[in-house]
């Protein structure tokens, strides 16, 4: 499980009383032990009261927040003691600075993270001062436009700052209809190189919001906390307990955030129950390769039976014993070989050669890999082909890996012309040897036996011909025609 950061915002809920602030820290510290999979931070707010409030308004206690800020003011020493208390309990110390002098104090006191409040998000004089510190930055975005968010992100990233953006709605408290949680997804898609979090102002009893935020990918969470005489958006320790329980449950339910999760044994067992088994559609003799035309698929499957899901073109089954018609194809009755890795290696070799040649491969054209004497012998005897068109006329690209031989064959109907595009080709026409280099052209008439070998760096031939028919290729080595599994088709192979 990921280590998400949960920030408890004390703000002014210490009520200007050092001991009350310590009590808040103490009451919330139990969650550190309760949720070892989470990280926790305790956040404070700094305002330099001598300069933050205009001198002509310092006595205006009829203004709500002037009164609030002045009545809850703590000294630098008291804040230092609160910070130490939080760190002693295991919290990461975080602080919001609302003015330049407060930023200086945050740095001097050694806070671990500095926070930018939504109201200060585009306060450029303040942002410039914050950028001068070495502290990681968490910034709330309430009320900001996308352009403003992009500008602030660019400002800090261009200065190599560790930045986290918090989706936030600046209503206190925020009604459910105004939470705009999809903004978390928007910010994650827009700014993939930074963390995205969620700063909550919903009603304190709400526990259904945080699971959504977690599911949308938020990694950092902030909540106003305290106890006794709280405002409408701050949570008591009891409310925080329910909030964190909901967050933990959501984290468990969301599961693996990076890559595909591992299935449980029960899931795989339950799924197997409903899968079709592979049954013999004819009597199969020992030593035979089992092909799709030799089997059928039906429910229910039996324990140890090969499933329809396992009948991939990349998997080869050879019978170790006789298997009667209608009987299940049991894993223990066959030798199994997974050819996927071999085929992908062949594909990669072909791609490497095509890349070196500089030749453009037509879009969506499948790769036909011919392994005439079996996959194990492909690099000695084989060919890779791309069919561009096969109408009244036909065009193919014939790709030979270094020193790879195409065995002797002939056609009874098709006339084909070879144009060498890349590399050197050794061509035999009725046993007459010719060395071809790029730009040379040879036409091969029906019934002319031909084989060719790619040079030291491989070769690519453009073949232009009359219509190609599947049953119009004849081989000198009769075992090739008997090998019905000599071709593998790979689609989307250049991706």
TAZIBEL-V691074 format. One record per backbone hydrogen bond with DSSP energy under -1.0 kcal/mol. NH is the residue of the N-H (numbers start at 1). CO is the residue of the C=O. If there is no record, write none. Layout:
nh=NH co=CO
nh=NH co=CO
//
This chain:
nh=4 co=2
nh=5 co=219
nh=6 co=39
nh=7 co=221
nh=8 co=41
nh=9 co=223
nh=10 co=43
nh=13 co=10
nh=15 co=12
nh=17 co=14
nh=21 co=17
nh=22 co=18
nh=23 co=19
nh=24 co=20
nh=25 co=21
nh=26 co=22
nh=27 co=23
nh=28 co=24
nh=29 co=25
nh=31 co=28
nh=32 co=29
nh=34 co=30
nh=35 co=31
nh=38 co=35
nh=39 co=4
nh=41 co=6
nh=42 co=92
nh=43 co=8
nh=44 co=94
nh=46 co=96
nh=49 co=47
nh=51 co=48
nh=52 co=48
nh=57 co=54
nh=60 co=57
nh=61 co=59
nh=63 co=60
nh=67 co=63
nh=68 co=64
nh=69 co=65
nh=70 co=66
nh=71 co=67
nh=72 co=68
nh=73 co=70
nh=79 co=75
nh=80 co=76
nh=81 co=77
nh=82 co=78
nh=83 co=79
nh=84 co=80
nh=85 co=81
nh=86 co=82
nh=87 co=83
nh=88 co=84
nh=89 co=85
nh=90 co=87
nh=91 co=86
nh=92 co=40
nh=94 co=42
nh=95 co=113
nh=96 co=44
nh=97 co=115
nh=98 co=46
nh=103 co=99
nh=104 co=100
nh=105 co=101
nh=106 co=102
nh=107 co=103
nh=108 co=104
nh=109 co=105
nh=111 co=106
nh=112 co=93
nh=113 co=93
nh=114 co=136
nh=115 co=95
nh=116 co=138
nh=120 co=117
nh=121 co=118
nh=123 co=120
nh=124 co=122
nh=127 co=123
nh=128 co=124
nh=129 co=125
nh=130 co=126
nh=131 co=127
nh=133 co=130
nh=137 co=162
nh=138 co=114
nh=139 co=164
nh=140 co=116
nh=141 co=166
nh=144 co=141
nh=149 co=145
nh=150 co=146
nh=151 co=147
nh=152 co=148
nh=153 co=149
nh=154 co=150
nh=155 co=151
nh=156 co=152
nh=157 co=153
nh=158 co=154
nh=160 co=157
nh=161 co=156
nh=164 co=137
nh=165 co=195
nh=166 co=139
nh=167 co=197
nh=171 co=169
nh=174 co=201
nh=178 co=175
nh=179 co=176
nh=183 co=180
nh=184 co=181
nh=186 co=182
nh=187 co=183
nh=188 co=184
nh=189 co=185
nh=190 co=186
nh=191 co=187
nh=194 co=191
nh=197 co=165
nh=198 co=220
nh=199 co=167
nh=200 co=222
nh=206 co=203
nh=213 co=209
nh=214 co=210
nh=215 co=211
nh=216 co=212
nh=217 co=214
nh=218 co=213
nh=219 co=196
nh=221 co=5
nh=222 co=198
nh=223 co=7
nh=225 co=9
nh=226 co=235
nh=235 co=224
nh=240 co=236
nh=241 co=237
nh=242 co=238
nh=243 co=239
nh=244 co=240
nh=245 co=241
nh=246 co=242
nh=247 co=243
nh=248 co=244
nh=249 co=245
nh=250 co=246
nh=251 co=247
nh=252 co=248
nh=253 co=249
nh=254 co=250
nh=255 co=251
nh=268 co=264
nh=269 co=265
nh=270 co=266
nh=271 co=267
nh=272 co=268
nh=273 co=269
nh=274 co=271
nh=275 co=272
nh=277 co=298
nh=278 co=306
nh=279 co=296
nh=280 co=327
nh=281 co=294
nh=284 co=323
nh=287 co=319
nh=288 co=285
nh=290 co=317
nh=294 co=291
nh=295 co=292
nh=296 co=279
nh=298 co=277
nh=305 co=302
nh=306 co=329
nh=308 co=276
nh=310 co=307
nh=311 co=308
nh=312 co=310
nh=315 co=312
nh=316 co=337
nh=318 co=335
nh=319 co=288
nh=320 co=333
nh=323 co=284
nh=326 co=280
nh=327 co=324
nh=329 co=278
nh=330 co=328
nh=331 co=304
nh=333 co=330
nh=334 co=331
nh=335 co=318
nh=337 co=316
nh=339 co=314
nh=343 co=339
nh=344 co=340
nh=345 co=341
nh=346 co=342
nh=347 co=343
nh=348 co=344
nh=349 co=345
nh=350 co=346
nh=351 co=347
nh=352 co=348
nh=353 co=349
nh=354 co=350
nh=355 co=351
nh=356 co=352
nh=357 co=353
nh=358 co=354
nh=365 co=362
nh=367 co=490
nh=368 co=385
nh=369 co=488
nh=370 co=383
nh=371 co=486
nh=374 co=371
nh=377 co=374
nh=378 co=375
nh=380 co=377
nh=381 co=377
nh=382 co=405
nh=383 co=370
nh=384 co=399
nh=385 co=368
nh=386 co=397
nh=388 co=395
nh=389 co=395
nh=391 co=393
nh=394 co=465
nh=395 co=389
nh=396 co=463
nh=397 co=386
nh=398 co=461
nh=399 co=384
nh=400 co=459
nh=403 co=455
nh=404 co=401
nh=405 co=380
nh=406 co=452
nh=409 co=450
nh=410 co=474
nh=416 co=444
nh=417 co=464
nh=418 co=442
nh=419 co=462
nh=420 co=440
nh=421 co=460
nh=422 co=460
nh=425 co=436
nh=426 co=453
nh=427 co=434
nh=428 co=451
nh=429 co=432
nh=430 co=449
nh=432 co=429
nh=434 co=427
nh=436 co=425
nh=439 co=420
nh=440 co=437
nh=442 co=418
nh=444 co=416
nh=447 co=411
nh=448 co=445
nh=450 co=409
nh=451 co=428
nh=452 co=406
nh=453 co=426
nh=454 co=404
nh=455 co=424
nh=458 co=455
nh=459 co=400
nh=460 co=422
nh=461 co=398
nh=462 co=419
nh=463 co=396
nh=464 co=417
nh=465 co=394
nh=466 co=415
nh=472 co=469
nh=474 co=410
nh=476 co=408
nh=480 co=477
nh=482 co=478
nh=484 co=482
nh=486 co=483
nh=488 co=369
nh=490 co=367
nh=495 co=492
//
